[in-house]
Amino acid sequence: MSYKKANDVLPHNLLSAVQQYIDGEYMYIPRKADSKLQWGANTDTKEIVRARNREILTKRLAGCSVSDLAEQYFLSEKAIYKIINASKNG
């Protein structure tokens, strides 16, 4: 998300109307419901997390302890257990 100057994107009459309610403060304008994107749609974060989770599962199946995995991946043990259980269910 990037900020845009209202002066650059809004017509003067609309900007004046908005300034009656919020003058000189920040305001978030949400996306329209039909144009919302799923989490990670603009980046490769989802695939990076999937690859990390596969790696965690592989190491766990090879005998690595949950506490070692948590320390290695900077996650809680509970998070490691969730990743392992998700792979069993999914």
C-alpha positions, 0 to 999 in steps of 0.5 A: 500500500502506498500513500497518494496525495489527495490533491493529486487524485481527487477533484477539488470539490470532492477534496473540499467535501472530505476536508470538512470531515477530516482536515490534515489527518490520515485516512484509510480508504478500503478497497471495494469488496469485489476488488479485494485480493487474497493475502499474498496475491501480489508477492511470492510469500505464500510459496515461500511459506509453503516451501518452509513448511515442507522443509520443516515437515521433512526435517521432523520426519527425519527425526529433528525435534520440535524444539530444535525446529522452533529454534532453527526457524524462529517459531514457537513449538506450538507453531511447529506442531500446527505446521505438522498437523496441517500437513497431516490434515491437508 
